[in-house]
Each structure stands twice: as C-alpha cells, then as structure tokens.
Amino acid sequence: MFHVLSDPTRREILKQLGVGEMTVMNLAKPFDMSLPAISKHLKVLEKAGLVSVRKEGTFRYYGLNPKTVDSAFEWLMELRNFWTTQLTSLEHFLDNQPKEK
C-alpha cells in the first residue's frame, strides 16, 4: 500500500476523492497527462483497495474506500506508538548513563 501511496499523482487523486466521487474526466483536469495515464493510476489505487468504482450508464465513478484507508491509518498509529515507546525508553536509558569526563 505504501508503495502505491509513494506516487504524488496517486496521493493527489486520493485527495480529490476525499471531497466525493468523481469520474476519470474530472480527476484528470488538474494533471498534465492523458486519460489512459490517469486510468492506470486509478487501477493501481483500485487494486490496492484504496478506491472503489461504481458504474452508472457509460460513466465510472471513483470514490475512496474508507475501510482500507482506516486500516492503513490504524497500522501507522500502532507503528507510531511503538516507536514513541522505544525512543522514550532509549532516552531514559541514555539519561541514566554515567557522564564521561
């Protein structure tokens, strides 16, 4: 998932979808790239489970998949808590070491 999010275009697409569902045409407007290129980014996001697709007539509407985004956020918070605890322990350890002269 984080490999998917490492691309700035995909992050911007997710930001746009945070407002609500959009078609490929609307998502492509702020980018200087072709519709097929935007579609490829959307497929990567869809495969990662970050976006969902809803077909209505000839249009495909893309939207955020909140469950996957929430799962990633929860994992990051667990990781943050782990490292905060580890760094606090290291700080206490270093504070209690005898000072060298």
C-alpha positions as CSV (number, residue, x, y, z in Angstrom):
1,M,0.0,0.0,0.0
2,F,2.8,2.5,0.9
3,H,4.4,1.8,-2.5
4,V,1.1,2.8,-4.1
5,L,1.0,6.0,-1.9
6,S,4.6,6.9,-2.8
7,D,3.5,8.4,-6.1
8,P,2.5,12.1,-5.8
9,T,-0.1,11.8,-8.6
10,R,-1.9,9.0,-6.7
11,R,-1.8,10.9,-3.5
12,E,-3.4,13.9,-5.2
13,I,-6.1,11.7,-6.7
14,L,-6.9,10.4,-3.3
15,K,-7.0,14.0,-2.0
16,Q,-9.5,14.9,-4.7
17,L,-11.6,11.8,-3.9
18,G,-11.7,12.9,-0.3
19,V,-14.3,15.5,-1.5
20,G,-16.5,12.9,-3.1
21,E,-16.9,10.6,-6.1
22,M,-15.5,11.7,-9.4
23,T,-15.2,10.5,-13.0
24,V,-11.9,10.0,-14.7
25,M,-12.5,13.1,-16.7
26,N,-12.9,15.2,-13.6
27,L,-10.0,13.6,-11.9
28,A,-7.7,14.2,-14.9
29,K,-8.4,18.0,-15.1
30,P,-5.6,19.2,-12.8
31,F,-3.0,16.9,-14.3
32,D,-0.9,17.3,-17.4
33,M,-1.4,13.7,-18.5
34,S,-3.6,11.6,-20.7
35,L,-6.8,9.9,-19.6
36,P,-5.2,6.5,-20.1
37,A,-2.4,7.5,-17.7
38,I,-4.9,8.6,-15.1
39,S,-6.8,5.4,-15.6
40,K,-3.6,3.4,-14.9
41,H,-3.2,5.3,-11.6
42,L,-6.8,4.6,-10.7
43,K,-6.3,0.9,-11.5
44,V,-3.3,0.8,-9.1
45,L,-5.4,2.5,-6.4
46,E,-8.3,0.2,-7.0
47,K,-6.1,-2.9,-6.9
48,A,-4.7,-1.7,-3.5
49,G,-8.2,-1.3,-2.3
50,L,-7.9,2.4,-1.7
51,V,-10.6,3.4,-4.2
52,S,-13.9,1.8,-5.3
53,V,-15.6,2.0,-8.7
54,R,-19.3,2.5,-9.4
55,K,-20.7,2.2,-12.9
56,E,-23.7,4.3,-13.9
57,G,-24.5,4.2,-17.6
58,T,-21.4,4.8,-19.5
59,F,-19.7,6.6,-16.6
60,R,-17.4,5.1,-14.0
61,Y,-17.4,6.9,-10.7
62,Y,-14.4,6.5,-8.4
63,G,-14.6,7.1,-4.6
64,L,-12.4,6.5,-1.6
65,N,-12.7,3.1,0.2
66,P,-12.7,4.3,3.8
67,K,-12.2,0.8,5.3
68,T,-8.8,0.4,3.6
69,V,-7.7,4.0,4.4
70,D,-8.8,3.5,8.0
71,S,-6.8,0.2,8.2
72,A,-3.7,1.9,6.9
73,F,-4.1,4.8,9.4
74,E,-4.6,2.3,12.3
75,W,-1.4,0.5,11.3
76,L,0.5,3.7,11.1
77,M,-0.7,4.8,14.6
78,E,0.4,1.4,16.0
79,L,3.8,1.9,14.4
80,R,4.0,5.4,15.7
81,N,3.1,4.3,19.3
82,F,5.7,1.5,19.1
83,W,8.5,3.9,18.0
84,T,7.5,6.6,20.5
85,T,7.7,4.0,23.3
86,Q,11.1,2.7,22.0
87,L,12.5,6.2,21.7
88,T,11.3,7.2,25.2
89,S,12.9,4.1,26.6
90,L,16.2,4.9,24.8
91,E,16.0,8.5,26.1
92,H,15.6,7.3,29.7
93,F,18.4,4.8,29.3
94,L,20.8,7.5,28.0
95,D,19.8,9.9,30.7
96,N,20.7,7.4,33.3
97,Q,24.2,6.6,31.9
98,P,27.2,7.9,33.8
99,K,28.6,11.0,32.3
100,E,32.1,10.7,30.7
101,K,34.7,13.2,31.8
